[in-house]
Amino acid sequence: MTSKEEIEFYETIYLLTFGKEKNFFLNSNFITICRFLNENYWGDNLILRIRLLSKLLYYDAIVSPKKIKNELIRKSQELGEILKNPE
């Protein structure tokens, strides 16, 4: 799989899993993302979606230009914190 094909694969995961384009998560702030997740998912399904989104954002941080890399890592870490402290 080429790098381009891998990026396209992960873009498809966003759409299939969340019903939103990858850019929604890249361009939205953390509060907007959390609001979207809370409005659309609950219980174990919510936890699984948060875990997957955190990993997807981290992957995108690795393959993204430096100017957005830190922001994506921050979003990924913030989602991880929700999993540690779900209250």
C-alpha positions, 0 to 999 in steps of 0.5 A, spaced: 500 500 500 502 506 498 502 512 502 497 515 498 493 509 499 494 509 506 491 516 507 485 515 503 484 508 507 484 512 513 479 518 510 474 512 509 475 510 516 472 517 518 467 517 514 464 510 515 465 510 522 463 517 524 459 519 518 463 525 517 469 527 513 476 527 516 476 535 515 470 535 520 475 533 525 481 536 523 478 543 523 473 543 528 475 545 535 475 539 541 469 542 544 465 541 537 468 534 536 466 532 543 459 535 542 458 531 536 460 525 539 456 526 545 450 527 541 451 521 536 454 516 541 453 513 548 455 508 553 460 503 550 459 505 543 461 512 545 468 510 548 470 505 542 469 511 538 473 516 542 478 511 542 478 510 535 478 517 533 484 519 538 488 513 534 486 516 527 488 523 529 494 521 532 495 517 525 494 524 521 498 528 526 504 523 523 503 524 516 500 531 516 505 537 515 508 540 521 503 546 522 497 542 524 501 536 527 501 539 534 494 541 534 492 534 532 497 530 537 493 535 542 486 533 540 488 526 540 491 526 547 485 530 550 480 525 547 485 520 551 484 524 557 477 523 557 478 515 557 482 516 563 477 520 566 470 519 563 466 524 568 
